[in-house]
Amino acid sequence: MKKSTRNPVSVRSGQVEFVKVNTDAWKWRDVYRWLLSLKWPQFAGFVASVYVGLNLLFAGLYSLGQNSIAGATAHWFLDCFFFSVQTLATVGYGHMYPQTLYGHVISTVEIMTGVFLLAVMTGLIFVRFSRPIARVLFSKSLVIAPLNGWPTLMVRIGNENHHSMVEAEFRIMFSRDEPLLEGGDFRYFYDLKLHFDRLTVFPAALTLRHRIDEQSPLFGATAESLQASRALFFVSVVGIDPVIAAAVQTQQDYIWRDIRFGHRFVEIYTERGGGRLTVDYGRLHETEPAGQ
């Protein structure tokens, strides 16, 4: 008998989407990570939905108890809703108030719910605001061109923060399918050796470089061979934000079609005198033929 498949879970890593099957799709502890991963418009929509939903729920409970709220008008459910809004926020204007045991019990439960909701939402908003962001801009393409007599893989990155990143570490990982003697393919991962992989201070923009020599896994690679092996490149930057003294990390992935053979990045630095350098981030992605 065929084994049933649980609901698939989609996980996107850059340009690649992984669909996990037969795994635990969700646990209660994952709610916190899910809420933090939402974009701000999605998070605001979620908070608004929970807030309105809770008030509708308690309005319905209040409306079940006849005359449970003093000061209510003929618009019974609407008054129950706005009384719930006041109670959930612990405002209490005084015009409406619970006057039966049922009303007092429901309002007590709602006040406890409001205190808990306020604490949770305050914590989530604080974490979302205080969470540091690396703000590193990656070039849209990788380039391979001669540099000092050797073919060199290069990628340009720029620090978009208005302050330097400190103790920055850089890494490029290369992945491809390789044939096995037993038949079939196997996915291999390589750490590409860089000309430099760390800087004490990362203030503006720089180019990461990997020399393609006989020891490089890219030695002899062509656009066709990279396509056939489903090549992937992962560029990672890890550093410390000195303003809040917290570690930040970001990454960018590239596929074989993102590589431009025989091209190099255009110059974006201009010396202004007096120890000043102008960095044109608008040209960070631009390349030119290496022969120029």
N, C-alpha and C positions, 0 to 999 in steps of 0.2 A: 504494500500500500504506500502511495506517495505521501511523504511527510509534508504536513501543512507548513506554509511559509508565513512567518509573522510579517506585520506591516513593515515595509522597507523604511530605512532612515537615510536621508540624503545629507551628505557632508561635503561641502565645497571647499577645495583647497586651491585658491587661485583659479586657473583655467580648467582644472580637472575636478569633476564631480564623482564622489564615491557613494555608491548606494549599498548600505549595509542591510543584510537580511538575516533573519533568525538571531537577532540580538535584542537585548532589553531596550525597547524604544524610549522609555521615559521613566524617571523616578522623581519622587517629590523633591529631592535635593537639587534636581536639575532646574527647578523653577527659578532659583536665584540667578544661575548663569544665563538662563534664557532671557530674563528681564534685563540683565546688564548688556546682553548682546543686541537688544533691540535698538533701532535707530530712534532719535529723539521724537520724530513725529509718531512713530509706532508706539513708543513708550507713553507719550501723552494721550494717544488714543486709547491705550489699554487702561491707563489710570482713569480717564473720563468714563469709559465703559463700566469699570468696576464701581465707580462712585455713583453713577446713575442707576446701575443695576441694584446696588444695595439699597438705595433710597426707594426704588420701586418695590423691592421685596418688603421692606419695613412698612411702606405705605399700605401695601396689601394686608400685612398683619394687623396694622392699626384699624384698617377699615372693617376687619372681621369683628371687632369689638364695638358694638353700638354705643355711642356716647362715651367712648373711652378717652376722647380728647375734648377738653373744655374750650369754648371759643370758636369751634369749627362752624362754618357756614353751610349753606345748601350745597356748595361745591365740595362734597365730603371727601372724595378720593384726592382731589387737588390739594385740599387743606392737609390731608394726611401726608401727602408727598412733601409739602413744604415744611410741615412740622418735623418730618423725618430728617430733612436737610438741616434744620436748626439743631435737632438733637444729636445727629451724627457729628456735627462740628462743635457740640457743647456750647452753642451760642445762647439759645433760650431768650427770646425777646420778651416773653411774659404774656403775650396776647393769647397764646394757646399753651395748654399744659395738660398732662395726663390727670384724669379725675377718677379713674377706676383702678382696681387692683390689676386688671388685665393690662391697662395702659401703662401703669408703673412698671410692670414686669418687662413688657416689650421695650419701653424706653431705657430701662436699666441694661438690658442686653445690647441695645443699640449704642448706648454710651460706651460700654466696654469694647464693642466692635470698633467704634470710632477712634478710641484711644490706641487700640492695636494697629488699626489701619494707618493712622497718622505716624506712629513710630516706624512702621515698616516703610512707608513711602518716603519719609524724611531720610531714613538710612539709605534707601536706594538712590534718591536724588543726590545725596552727598557723595556717595561712591561714584556715581556717574560724572559729577562735576570734578571730583578730586583725582579721578583716574588720569594718569599722565599719557600723553600721546606723542609718539616719536616724531611725527610730521617730517618724514624723509621722502623726498621725491626721487623716483627711479626713472631712468631713461626708458623710453618706449621700446627700445631695441638694444640688442647686443651687437657689437661689431667685432670682426676679425680682420686685422690688418698687420702689416709688418711694423715692428717697433724695435729699434736698435738691432735690426738684422734678423729678428725672429718673428714668426707669426704669433700674434697675441690676441687673446680674447679680452675684450674690454666692456665695462658697463659703467655708466656715470650716475652718481647719486648726489643729491643736494639736501642740505639741512635747511628746512623752511622755517624753523623756529627763529625768534629774534635774539637768541642767545646760543652759545656753543654747547654742543653735546660733549661730555667728557668721558674718558676711558671707553671710547667707541671700539667695538670689535666687528670685523667684517668677514663674511664667509660666502663662498659660492660652491654649491653642490651640484654635481652633474649626474644625471640618471639616464640610463638607456637599457634596451633589451639586447642581450647577447646570446648567441646560440650555445647550447650545451652539447657535449660529446654524445650524451645519451639521447639527444634529440629534443626538439622544442627550444624555447627561449626562457631566460631567467633575467629578472630585473636587477641590475647592478647600480650601486650608488658610489660616487667618488667625490671626495673633498678636493677641490682644485686649489693647488698651491698658488698663493697670491704674492705679488711683489712686496706688499705689506698687508697685514691683516688686523692691525690695531693702531689707533692714534690716541694720544693723550687728550688732544683737543680736536674736535670736528666742527669748525665754525661755519663753513659755507659749502662748496661743491668740490668733488674730487672724482677721479676715475680709478676704479679697481681693475687690476690687470693680472692676467694669467698667461705665462709664456708657454706656448705649445711646442715643447721639445720632445725628445724621444721618450721621456718619462711621463709625459702627459697622456691621459686617456683620450684626449682630443687629437693626438698626433695622426695626421693623415685623414682627418674627418672632412667630409664634403657635405654640401647641402643635401645631396641625395642619400648619403649614408646616415645622416642625422634624422632625416625623414623616415627612412626604413627602420631605424631602431627606436623610433618614437622618443627622441631625445627631449629631456626636460632640464631646465636650469633653475635653481633656487638661489636667490640672493638675499642674504639676511644681514641686518644691522642691529646690534645690541649696544646700548650705552646707558649713561646716567644723565638724567635731567638735573642740572645743578640747582635750579630754582626750588624744586621740591625734594631734591635728594632722593629720587626714586629711579629704579631701572625702567627703561623703555625698550621696546623691541618691535620691529616690523620686518616684513619680507615681501618679495616680489618674485613671481615665477615667469619663465619664458619658455616657449616651445620652439621647435626648429625653425618655423617660419619667421620668428622674431629676430633671427640672426642676419646681419648684413655683411656678407663677405666683401673684402676689398674696400671697406669704408672705415673712416675714423670720425671721431667727434670734432666738431668745430670748436675753435677757441672761444671761451666765454669770459675770460679774465682780461681786464684792461687796467693798466697801471695809470693812476691819476696823479702821482707825485705825492711827496710828503708821507710815504708809507701807506697810501690808500690804494686799494684794489676794488674795482667795480666788477661785480659778478652778474652777468645777464642770465637770469633763470629762464627767461623766455626762449633762449636758444639751447637749453639743456638737452633737448631731444635731437637737435639737428646734427646731421652727419654730412660728410662730403667724401668723394672718392679719394682713396689714400694716395693716389699719384699726384694730386694737386699740391 
